[in-house]
Amino acid sequence: MKIKLEISDPLLREARKMAARKRTTLRVLVEQGLRRVVAEKKRKSPFRLRKASFKGRGLRRELADAGWDQLRDVAHEGRGG
């Protein structure tokens, strides 16, 4: 399939030089690059935020209206702080 691409002049010059050094064509280099990018994207799984609730019960009732200072104190209770 034929397509038309716009590539920056400096990148195109470097790609042509590389193709000449490797005794290949610009087309082959472009296809290799696209294959790498596609393969890399397939390997990476999308980000998913883990479930971080504690046993699914949420915040303790007595702390529902607590400020940051009180939450921090409870979190550090018994830890020598």
Rosetta constraint file for C-alpha pairs under 8 A:
AtomPair CA 7 CA 11 HARMONIC 6.81 0.50
AtomPair CA 7 CA 12 HARMONIC 6.21 0.50
AtomPair CA 8 CA 12 HARMONIC 6.15 0.50
AtomPair CA 9 CA 13 HARMONIC 6.14 0.50
AtomPair CA 10 CA 14 HARMONIC 6.33 0.50
AtomPair CA 11 CA 15 HARMONIC 6.09 0.50
AtomPair CA 12 CA 16 HARMONIC 6.09 0.50
AtomPair CA 13 CA 17 HARMONIC 6.24 0.50
AtomPair CA 14 CA 18 HARMONIC 6.14 0.50
AtomPair CA 15 CA 19 HARMONIC 6.06 0.50
AtomPair CA 15 CA 26 HARMONIC 6.77 0.50
AtomPair CA 15 CA 29 HARMONIC 7.56 0.50
AtomPair CA 16 CA 20 HARMONIC 6.19 0.50
AtomPair CA 16 CA 25 HARMONIC 7.90 0.50
AtomPair CA 16 CA 26 HARMONIC 6.15 0.50
AtomPair CA 17 CA 21 HARMONIC 6.22 0.50
AtomPair CA 18 CA 22 HARMONIC 6.10 0.50
AtomPair CA 19 CA 23 HARMONIC 5.82 0.50
AtomPair CA 19 CA 24 HARMONIC 5.01 0.50
AtomPair CA 19 CA 25 HARMONIC 5.44 0.50
AtomPair CA 19 CA 26 HARMONIC 5.77 0.50
AtomPair CA 19 CA 29 HARMONIC 6.86 0.50
AtomPair CA 20 CA 24 HARMONIC 6.26 0.50
AtomPair CA 20 CA 25 HARMONIC 7.36 0.50
AtomPair CA 24 CA 28 HARMONIC 6.69 0.50
AtomPair CA 24 CA 29 HARMONIC 7.63 0.50
AtomPair CA 25 CA 29 HARMONIC 6.58 0.50
AtomPair CA 26 CA 30 HARMONIC 6.20 0.50
AtomPair CA 27 CA 31 HARMONIC 6.19 0.50
AtomPair CA 28 CA 32 HARMONIC 6.12 0.50
AtomPair CA 29 CA 33 HARMONIC 6.17 0.50
AtomPair CA 30 CA 34 HARMONIC 6.18 0.50
AtomPair CA 31 CA 35 HARMONIC 6.08 0.50
AtomPair CA 32 CA 36 HARMONIC 6.27 0.50
AtomPair CA 33 CA 37 HARMONIC 6.31 0.50
AtomPair CA 34 CA 38 HARMONIC 6.07 0.50
AtomPair CA 35 CA 39 HARMONIC 6.02 0.50
AtomPair CA 36 CA 40 HARMONIC 6.04 0.50
AtomPair CA 37 CA 41 HARMONIC 6.19 0.50
AtomPair CA 38 CA 42 HARMONIC 6.27 0.50
AtomPair CA 39 CA 43 HARMONIC 6.36 0.50
AtomPair CA 40 CA 44 HARMONIC 6.53 0.50
AtomPair CA 53 CA 57 HARMONIC 7.15 0.50
AtomPair CA 53 CA 58 HARMONIC 6.07 0.50
AtomPair CA 54 CA 58 HARMONIC 6.36 0.50
AtomPair CA 59 CA 63 HARMONIC 6.67 0.50
AtomPair CA 59 CA 64 HARMONIC 6.41 0.50
AtomPair CA 60 CA 64 HARMONIC 6.48 0.50
AtomPair CA 62 CA 66 HARMONIC 7.77 0.50
AtomPair CA 63 CA 71 HARMONIC 7.23 0.50
AtomPair CA 66 CA 70 HARMONIC 5.97 0.50
AtomPair CA 66 CA 71 HARMONIC 6.47 0.50
AtomPair CA 67 CA 71 HARMONIC 6.35 0.50
AtomPair CA 68 CA 72 HARMONIC 6.01 0.50
AtomPair CA 69 CA 73 HARMONIC 6.18 0.50
AtomPair CA 70 CA 74 HARMONIC 6.23 0.50
AtomPair CA 71 CA 75 HARMONIC 6.13 0.50
AtomPair CA 72 CA 76 HARMONIC 6.21 0.50
AtomPair CA 73 CA 77 HARMONIC 6.03 0.50
AtomPair CA 76 CA 80 HARMONIC 7.74 0.50
AtomPair CA 76 CA 81 HARMONIC 6.38 0.50
AtomPair CA 77 CA 81 HARMONIC 7.37 0.50
